[in-house]
Structures are given as structure tokens and as C-alpha cells.
Amino acid sequence: MHELTEKVKLLQKCVVFCQGKLLLVKRSETAKTRPNCWDLPGGNAEWPKTATNLSNHHLLEVIREVQEETGLRLKAADLESCYVGTFFDTKNQVLSIILGWSTKIATLPEVKLSPEHTEFAWISENQFKQYDFGFAGKKNGFIRQMIEQSFEKLDSRGHGYVGCGH
């Protein structure tokens, strides 16, 4: 069994749509990476303490992260894989394996931010380029790719289920 190490991490993000808008959260000024930048809910997966029932562990981890950061309760059955990528932090010599998920919720929920974030916003497609995502928002950045591909799918599917490509 492969384990994540100090130098390899699994980062998961979730694209949450409601009524055609996307949920963003703003990282605090004390965040280790991309302080004061906008982000998608999610975070680093924690490796399980026991090896029992690992089949859905990755989904449970992204659900846990989204709930911790926003108060939203998502269901594993409603998540669609939307992105797989990697990022190598040359300064710290850390490899991140990045998984993106997407979901669509019907009614606008109450968002309860964790101390890791200072603001949230529901944005439309024509607004997202106005937000600073740091390096993750640059042309080939993973956050930008997830958002652009998600809006593309939303446009092509109309009000149907949202997903994003690989």
C-alpha cells in the first residue's frame, strides 16, 4: 500500500455550483500557500489511521474538507470527478497530486466559513477572472482549469449536472 509522505500530498478541491454560480472562498492572510487568494473549497487529504474500507476514503475526505471550510454537507453520490493533475513545489520539494470534484446543489445554502477563510462569494462565469487565485489561477493553473472546464460543461449541459473534463 502506498502512503502519502511529508513530501507527497493529495490535494482535493470541489467545484460547487448553485443556480449557475460557483462558490469561492478567500484564504486567510496566514495561509501557508496563496495567502489572501481566492480558492475552491477543499484541502489536503488525511491518510486513514486504519486500512479498513478505503474504497471511498478520497470522497469522504473531500466531503469532510468542504464541510469544515464552508459548513456545506455534500454526498459522495453527487460528486463527479473533474480534474486530475500534479504540481511540484520546487522551493519546498513537495509533490501534490491534485483531484478535482464537481457538484451542483439546488438551493442556495448558508455558508459558514472556517477560520482558514475570511470571505466567500457566489460568482458567475464572467466574474471569475476578476479574482486573484495566485499561481493556481494562471493560464495553466489547476484552479483556473477546474473553473473554466466546469463552466464549459455547465453551458453545454444547461441546468443539468455539472462536471468538468480532465
GIRA-V834593 format. One record per pair of residues at least 12 apart in sequence whose C-alpha atoms are under 6 Angstrom apart, sorted by the first residue. I is the first residue (numbers start at 1). J is the second residue. D is the distance in whole Angstrom. If there is no record, write none. Layout:
I J D
I J D
//
This chain:
7 94 4
8 94 6
8 95 5
8 96 6
9 96 5
10 44 6
10 45 6
10 96 6
10 97 5
11 43 5
11 44 4
11 98 5
12 42 6
12 43 5
12 62 6
12 98 6
12 99 5
12 100 6
13 40 6
13 41 6
13 42 4
13 100 5
14 41 6
14 42 6
14 100 6
14 101 5
14 102 5
15 102 4
16 102 6
16 103 5
16 104 6
17 104 5
18 104 6
18 105 5
18 106 6
21 122 6
21 123 5
21 124 5
22 122 5
22 123 5
23 121 6
23 122 5
24 39 6
24 40 5
24 120 5
24 121 5
25 38 6
25 39 5
25 119 6
25 120 4
26 38 4
26 39 6
26 117 5
26 118 6
26 119 5
27 117 5
28 116 6
28 117 5
28 118 6
34 134 6
37 132 6
37 133 5
37 134 6
38 132 6
38 133 5
41 66 5
42 62 6
42 65 5
42 66 5
43 65 6
45 61 6
59 76 6
69 113 5
69 114 5
70 111 5
70 112 5
70 113 5
71 111 6
71 112 5
78 103 6
79 101 6
79 102 6
79 103 5
80 101 5
80 102 5
80 163 6
81 101 5
82 100 5
82 101 5
82 163 6
82 164 4
82 165 5
82 166 6
83 99 6
83 100 4
83 166 5
84 98 6
84 99 5
85 98 5
86 98 6
102 163 5
149 164 5
150 163 6
150 164 4
//
